[in-house]
Amino acid sequence: MTTRTTRPAPRLLTMGVAATLALGLLGEGAAADVLAASAATPSATATTTATSARPATPRGLRIAPAAETVTAYAYDGYVYLDSPAWLAAYDEGYEFRAERARPSGPVTLTKTVIRGKKRTTTTAPASIVDGLDGFRKGLSVQVATAQGTVLAKETRTLCLGGSERQRVQPTGRTEPVYPEFCGGNWFTRSTVSGVEQGWAARIDGYFEVQTTRKDLVLTMSISKPVAEFLGIPAGNRTLRQKVTVEDECELFECGEVADQLLGEPAEGFSTQADDARTDRAQALRAQGGAHGTHGAGPDAGPGAGHRVNLFTLRDGGQQHGDHPALGQAGTAPSSRRPARDTLPDLVSAPAWQIGTEVDEAGTDRLTFNANEWNAGPAPLVVEGYRQGAAEVMDAYQFFYRDGKEVGSTRTGSMKYHDAPEHDHWHFLDFASYELVRPNGRLVTTSGKQSWCLAPTDPVDLSVPGAAWRPEATGLDSTCGDRSALWLREVLPVGWGDTYNQTQTQAFDLTGVPNGTYRIRITANPNGTLHERTRSNNVSLRTVVLGGRPGARTVQVPPYQGVDTEVPEEDQ
């Protein structure tokens, strides 16, 4: 089974909803605020209830709502709502590790409860594990009328990560520790998620439902087997909230509402919202004015390019070793070989989601995804320094130990890429993509010749030095603009950078006869980057070309038991 990197669906950040979502928790020991029980919901004994007195919250994971009422927004016969509710960890932390030995292998999910220096680890039953994505059928979300008529209900995988965090105890860490997502790509080996002691992770309560009713109730429930494994008591597994519906076309320009309610297309990680994006949503965007695509994944249309990590350019703190000490002095470039513990290890993953297309010029092309990742133990840090007004930068590789810069050396060039969907700076010496015969003889190369490095996918967060929250390391990746004098591109430990090769960046099949070939991906092809070993820099993926000009086909045999060309839900 394949897995995808997922995070909670985009929040309704439009119009007046921001004020609703900003209410904050109702105190450190807040119990859930709910309605009285009705025919549409479980009995009051199984539903969290509000109390006027706020006793100390018992140790463990607990649902913590931020409001009794959810504000929803109606547009063109649909209602869009999102619950301000959280799963909070009081007086102890929860760490979850998902690991597999091979792409087609089973995923083992463990829970570690952290109380001070004591760590207690338990393995989850396979029946409640949804690959790398979290807990299978762990959360149900329902929208009903106040009279109990169910309008929509959905069972979801429960990810205890979440792109939004709140601090709920002053004794908690000053910053969150764990990643903001669950899941991974086809070749992800291990991921980490969790809720830190004294923090809360947002529960994915986003929903859209076709209705004109205004008297709605939102109910969210954590399944019994998952709740029992997590230690959530029976009286705290279900949350009910009233829903008030506002008609946005009565308040705002109707043509602008669709984009605002549905959010912008994600750049980087695929999301639950991406997967749930329906023809209805696309139609709404067409009415409201569509955003251009930015290469959000393999399904993106022509011109899709680099998938930029959503999480690389935010403020925050990080406990891992690649966090740079603030204000430290820089190092003079040197030709001396750096110490091994300051070097990255670049690894090439096999190509995946391979297809054919006919580009705008009528050329047959072979499209594919490519990912190169850093197995550590140190981050790959490349900086560019502009010399004069020319759109070229001298590139330097920097070396870090325990967050401190300990050296640098010259390592190639960066150039400004003036093209649609780009208009930023690229490093020229990172990878090569080639179509070769089974004997290795070159057939053609990809038009992709330069890269803007950024962590788009977790590959193995169990390796030493892995950055769980690369957005918080301080070594932020950036592609710069035309006026830039300097930029820094980073590939943190445990992370890879995925590019979707389409159009001129895909392989030109003109004159390439039908038959068996291999896609050869090579990281650090010229050896200009310092790394621990180059023995794992090359990957090969077999493809079988067929068809005729204008209608070429490709067959892709499974890789290590995984068919990367079949959607997850079909396997």
N, C-alpha and C positions, 0 to 999 in steps of 0.2 A: 504493500500500500504506500502510495506517495503522500507526502505531507507538504503543506504550504505554510509559510510564515503568516500568522494571523495576529490581529489585534482587535480590540473592540471596535465596533462600527463607529463612523464619524458622529460626533455629538452635534446636537442642534444648537449651533452657536449663532443663530440669527435673531434678528428682531429683539423681542423682550426676553427670549429664553435664557440669555446669558445671566440675567439677574436671578432667574429661578435656580440655575445650576450653581450659582455662587453663594448659596445660603450657608454652606458649611455644615459640619456635623453638629448635632444637637448636644454637644458636650461629650466628654470622654467616655462617660458611662451610659450614653443614650441608648435606649431601646428603640426598636423600630416603631414609626408612627403609622398607624393603619386605620382602616375603616372597621366598623363592626362586621362580623361574619355575615355572609349572605349565601344564597343557594349556589352562587357561581364559584365559591371558594371553599377551602378546607375549613374545618371547625375551628373555633377560637382557641382551642387547646393546642392546635398545631400551627397557629398563626401568631407572629410577633405582634404584641399590642403595646400601645403607648401608656405611660404612667406619669402621674404628676410628680411623684418623687423619683429622683434619679439615683438609685443605689449603685454602688461600685459594680462595674461589669465583671462577670466571672472571667477567669483566665481562658484564653483560646480565641478561635475565630468566631466572629459574630457579625450578623447583618446590621449595618448602621445606616439608616436612611438620613437624607439631608432635608427632606420636606414631606409633609403629609399629602401635598397635592402636586401633581405633575402638570405642567403647562404644555399643551400640544397645539399644533398648528395645522389648520385645514387648508387644502388647496386642491381645487378641481376634483372634488369627490373623494380625496384621500386625506387621512389624518396622520401626521408624523409626530411621534412622541419619543421621549427618552427619560428614563427614570434616574433621578439623583439618588442613587443608592450605592453602598459600598460594602465590601467584606473586610472587616477590621480585625487586626491581630493584637489582642490585649495581653501584655505581660509575657509574651513568648513569640518567637518568630517562626515562620514556616518556609522551608526551602524545598523546591521540587526539582528533581533531575530526571530528564527523559533521555535515554541512551539506547542505541542499537549498534550491533557489531558490523552490519553491512546494510546496504540500501534496502534490500528486500527482507531483512530480518525483523523479528518482533521487537517492539519497543518496551523497555522496562522503565516504569515510573516509580520513583521513590519519594517519600515524604520524610523530611527531617524536621523535627520540632526542636527549637533552640531555646533553652532556658539558661541564660547566663552562659557559662562555659560548657554546660551539658547539652549533648546532641543525641537525640533518639531517632533512629532511622527505621522506617517501615516501608515495605514494598506493596504497591497497590495491586489489587486483584486485576488480572488481565481484562476482565469483563467491563471494567470502568475506565480503561485506558483508550484514548482515541489517538493512537500514534504519538507524534510529537506535539499535538495540538492541545492536549489537556485531558479533562475528564469527560468521557463519552456520555452524552445525554445527561450531563450534570445540571443543566439549568433549563427550566421551562418558563416561557414568557407568554402570558395570555392577556387579551383585551376583550372585555365584556361590557355589556350595558349595566347600569346600576340595578336593573331588575334581574340580572343573572344570565342573560342571553350571551353566549360566547360568540364573538365576532371573528376571532382569529387566535390560534394557539400554535406555538412553535417550540420544539425541543432543541437545545443547542449544546454544543461542547462548552464546558466551563473552563476558561483560562484564568488562572490565578496569577496574572501578570498585570496587564492593564496599562494603557497609555496615560492614565491619570492617577495620581497618588495624592493622598491627604495624610497629614500627620495627626494622630489622634491621642498621643500621650507625650508629655514633655520628656519622658525617659527614653523615647525612641531615638534612633539615629538622627543626626542633623540632616542627612540626605538619604533617599532610598538607595538600595544596593542592587536590587535585581533588575533584569531586563524588563522592557515594557511590552513584551509580546510573548506568544507561544508559537511553536511550530518551526518550520524550516523548509529548505528546498529539497529536491530529490536526493541529494547526497549529504544532507546534514547528519552528523553522527551523534551529537548530543546538544541539549539545550538546558538552560536553567531558568526557573521562574520562582516567584515566591512573594510573600507578604512579610515585610520586616516587622519586628516587634515595635508596637507603637505607631504603625502605619496602616492605611487602608487602601485597597485596590478597587477601582470602579467595577461594578457588575454591569455586564452588557445588557442593558434594558432597552436598547433602541428597537423601535417597531414602526412599521407603517401599515395602515389598514384602510381598506376601501369602505367608507361609511360616511353618512351625513349626520349621524347621531352625535350629540354633544354630552350626554350623560354616560361617561365611560369610567371603567375601573381597570387599572393595570395590576396584574398579579405576577409575581416572580417567585419561583420555588426551586430550591436546590433538592435534587433527587435524594431519596433515602439512602441508597448504597454509597453515594458520594459524600453525603453529609455525615454518615456514620464513620467513613474512613477519615474525614477531616475533623471529626469530633465536634460537629455543630449540633447542639441539642435540638430535640424535636420542636420545642416552642420557638425556635429562631430560624426555621428553614424556609418560611414563606413570608412574603411582604406584599401587602395590598396598598395601593395608593389611588386616591381619586384623580381624575383627569379633567382639567378644564380646557376646552377647545376654543381657540381664537381663529377667526377667518382672516387670513393674511391679506386677501384681496380687498378687504374692507379697510385695511390700514396702510397698505403699501402698493406700489406699482406692480400689478399682477405679473407682468412679463419678467420681473426680476426674482420672483419668489422661488421658482423651481430650483435654480442653482443654489440659492441660499439654503433651502431646506435639505437638498440632497448632498450638499457639500461639494468641494472640488475633487476631481479625480485624484486618487492617491499617487504620489511619486515614490516608488521604492517598494516597500513591503506590500504584498498582496494582502487584502483585508477581507473580513467577513462581509463587509459592505460591497467590495468588489464582486465577490462570488454571488451575492444576492442581487446585484444590479440587474434589473429586468428591462424588457422592452418598454415597460411602462415608465421606468425611470429615465430611459433614454429619450422617450417621447417628451417627458416633462422638460428635460434639458433642451430639447429642440425648441420648445415653446419659450423657454426662458433665456436662451442664449448659451451655447455650449462653450466650455473651456477647451483649449487645445490639449491633445494628449502629450504626455511627456515620457512615454516609454514605461507605462505602469506595469508592464509584464508581457508575457508571450502573446497575449491576445490583443495587444495594442496594434493599431493599424499602421499603414505605411508611414515612415518617418519616425517611428518609435525608436528611441535611442537609449541613452544611459538611464538606468533606474536609480534615481538619487535617494539615498537613505533619508527617510523622514526625520530621523532622530539625531542628526549630526551637528546641528547648529543651534543647540539650546544651551542655556546656562545650567549649571549644576555642579555637583561634587562627585568624586569617584574614589573608591578605596584601592583600586587595582594599580599595578606597578607602572603603567604607562601614563599616569597622571603627572604632568610636569610641575615641578616646583615653580611657584610664581616668582618672577623677577630675577631668575638666575642668570648669570653671565653666559653668553654664547661661547662656542669653542671655535678655534681657528681650524679651517679645513686642513686635512692631512692625508697623505698617501699611505700611511701605515694601515695594515690590516686591523680592523676592529676586533675586539674580544668577542668570542663566540656567544657569550650570554647577552650581548647587545644586538644580536642579529635576528632578523625574521627568517622564516622558512616558507618560501612560496611554493604552493602546490596547485597543480592544474586539475580541475574537475572535468569529467567527460562532458561533451556537448549534450544538450537535451532539448526537448520540445522542438524537434527538427521538422521542417516542412518545405514546401516549394511555393513560389509565387512568380507572377509576371509583373515586373516593375513598371513604372510610368512610361518608360521608354520602350516597353515591349520585350525586355530581356528576361529570359528564364533565370531564376535565382534559387539557391538553396539557403534557406533561413535556419537559424539555430540560436540557442542561448549558450553563453560561455561564462564560466566563473573561475576565477583564480583566487585562492585564499591563503591566509597567513597562519601557519601552524606554530609560529613563535620560536623562542619564548619572548621576543621583543617586537614592538610594532615596526611596521615599515613606514618611515617618515621621509617624504621627499619634498623639498622646498625649491621654489623657483625665484630667481633674482633677475630682474630685467636689466639689460644693458643698453642704455640709450632709448631712442624712440621706436626701434624696430620691434615687431610683435614676436619676439623670441626671448626666452629666458634661459639662463644657465641653471641647470638643476643640480642639487646637492642632496645626498642621502645623510640623514642625521641618525645618531645612535643614542639610545637611552638605557639607563640602568636605574631601577627603582625610582622612576620619574625624573631623573636628572639627566640632562644632556651631557654626554661624555665624549662626543666626537662627531666629525662630519667629514665628507669627502665629495669631490665632484663626481657626478654620475649621469651625464647626458644633458638633454635639452627639453624645454617646453615650448610649444607654439600656440598662438591664438588660433582657434578654429572658427572661422567666420562662415557659418553654414546654418540653414534652418534647423531648429531644435537644438542648436549648440550655442554659438556665440559665447564661448568661454575657452579657457586654457586647457591644453592636454599635455600629458607627459608622453614622450615618444618611445620610451625604451622599456615597456612593461610586458607585452605579450605579442604573440603572433598566432594567426589562425590560417590553417592551410588545408586544402583538400588534396589528399594523396592517394596513390594506388596502394593495394595491399602490401606491395614490396617496399613502400616508402617513397616512391618516386613522385615528385611534385606535379600536380595537375594545375592548380590555380590557388591564388591567395585571396583572402578577404580584403575588401576595401578599408577595413578598420585598421588604422595604423597608429592611433594615439588614444590616450585614456585620461579621464579625470577620475582619480582614485577616490573611492568612498566605500564604507562598509554597508552593503545592501542586504547581505544574507548571513545569518549565523551558520557556521559549518560544524565547529566543534568547540563548545564552551567549557569542555573539561580539560583542555590542554593547559599546561602551566603558563601563567601570565594572561589567560584569556580575559578580554575586556567585556564584562557583562553589560555595561552601559556606556558604549562608545560615545554617546552624545555628551557624556559628562566628563570625559577624560581631559578636556582642555586642548587636546591635539586635534582640533576640528579640521575636517576636510572642506575644501572650497575649490571651486573651479574658476573663480574670479571673473572680472569683466574686462573689456578692452583697455580700460585705463589703469589696470593693476600694475604695480611695480613689484609686488611680491605675492606669493601664495604658498600654502602648505596643503599637501595631499597626504592622506594617512590611510593605511589599511591595518586596523588593530588586530591583535592576536585573537584567533578563533573565528575571524570574519572573512567573507569573500566579497568580491565585487562582480556583480552580474551585468552583462551587456546583452541586449537583444539585437541580433544581427539581421537586419532587414534592408531592403533597397540596396543602395550601393555598398553597404557594409556586409552584405551577404555574398555567397560565392556566385560568380557569373558562370552559368552552365552552357553558354554558347560554345558549340563545338565539342562539348564533353559527352562522349557516347554513354549509352546505358551500360550499367554494370555495377560491380561492387567497389566501394571506395572507403576511405577513412577520413574523418575530420580530426586533424591533429592540432591540438592546442598546446602552446608552449609558453610557460611563464618565464620572464627574464631571458629571452632568446639570445641576446647578445652578451649575457653575463656581466652587464654593466652595474647591476645592483649586487651589493654584498648580501649574502644569505648563508645559512648554515650548511645547506647541501643543495645540489642541483639534480639529485637523483630522482626526484619526484616532480620535476617541472613539466613533463610531457604526459598528455593523456590522448588516447585514441578512441574513437567511436565509429563503429562500422555503419555504413549506409548503403542501400541498394537503389540506384537510380533507374527509372523506367519512363514510360510515356513517350510523348512526342513534343516537338517544339511548340510552345504556347500552352502545353498541358503536361508538363513534366510531373512525375510522381516520385515518391521516395518511401522506401520501407526501412524501418529502423529496428533491428533485433534488440531484444531486452539486454540490459547491462546488469550483470550480477543478479539476475532474477527479477529486475524491475523494468517494467515497460513505461518509460518516461513519456511516451506519446499518447497514452490513454488517460483521460481525466480520472482523478482519484475516486470519484463516486462510481465509476464504471468498473473498478477493479475489485 
